[in-house]
Amino acid sequence: MGTNDIMKNMAKKIGDLAPLASFNPAAFKGDGVVSQDVCNFVLTSALIFNDLKDLISAQVTLQTQKPTGIFKISRVWGDYNGIDLHLWRLMIGLFHEVVELIKRSDKVLVDPFFQSVLKKLRKTELDIWLSLVDVVKEKTIPAEHYFALLVRHKVVFHYDPKEIYRGYNAFFISGAHGAEKAFVSRGNDMEHTRHFFADAAVTGYLKEKGDVSGEVIIKVIQTLTDLNFVLTDIVDKFMQMRGYAYKVETEET
């Protein structure tokens, strides 16, 4: 299933989920059989799954408000493109965080209990996991990983003023449609204000490092999406191996 198909399938209402269930919170507390490091890693994997799911859901919701026709210099197109670009930046940043987590988890990756969890995965999921781990452990950085690293450090979490200006300058000398002027909506509150020229700086930065809509970014997103199916299965197999059962719950009304 491609990224676009997955994102379309995520279009749903808030709370449109499987029935509510519970388990003993002690499942993520280490003991003589399972180290706390392994518990922490699997717990973090569950959070990564949620974070990516939220970003994809936000993308799907945004698509419902996409302006019709071709791009025009307008507040609607500027607002849409700015939010769309921000969500992609966050996904790329999340990809980088996953890579960093794996790099810091050498002890967990070879832990006997964690290895026993991996053996419970389906072959397709295990292959995805092992491929990512192999790439992370390589000394050379594939293009999509290098791109994600740049975006994460310069314009996602760690704002680099010099790089942001470089993108700003690159955009406004590019000759692209909309680069003739710097645009802004100056409202009296946050709801009615947007600095379109700042979004343009990010667009210029990404274009300078690689096509923002090109194969590199698509591969990053596809890798993360594939990995998310693996992460949720790791969580479930971890729970099974620990012997903690799920209990169906009745929601409060």
Secondary structure, 3 states (H helix, E strand, C coil): CCHHHHHHHCCCCCCCCCCCEECCHHHHCCCCCCCHHHHHHHHHHHHHHHHHHHHHHHHHHHHCCCCCCCCCCCHHHHHHHHHHHHHHHHHHHHHHHHHHHHHCCHHHHCCHHHHHHHCCCCHHHHHHHHHHHHHHHCCCCCHHHHHHHHHHHHHHCCCCHHHHHHHHHHHHCCCCCCCCCCCCECCCCCCCCECHHHHHHHHHHHHHHCCCCCHHHHHHHHHHHHHHHHHHHHHHHHHHHHCCCCEECCCCC
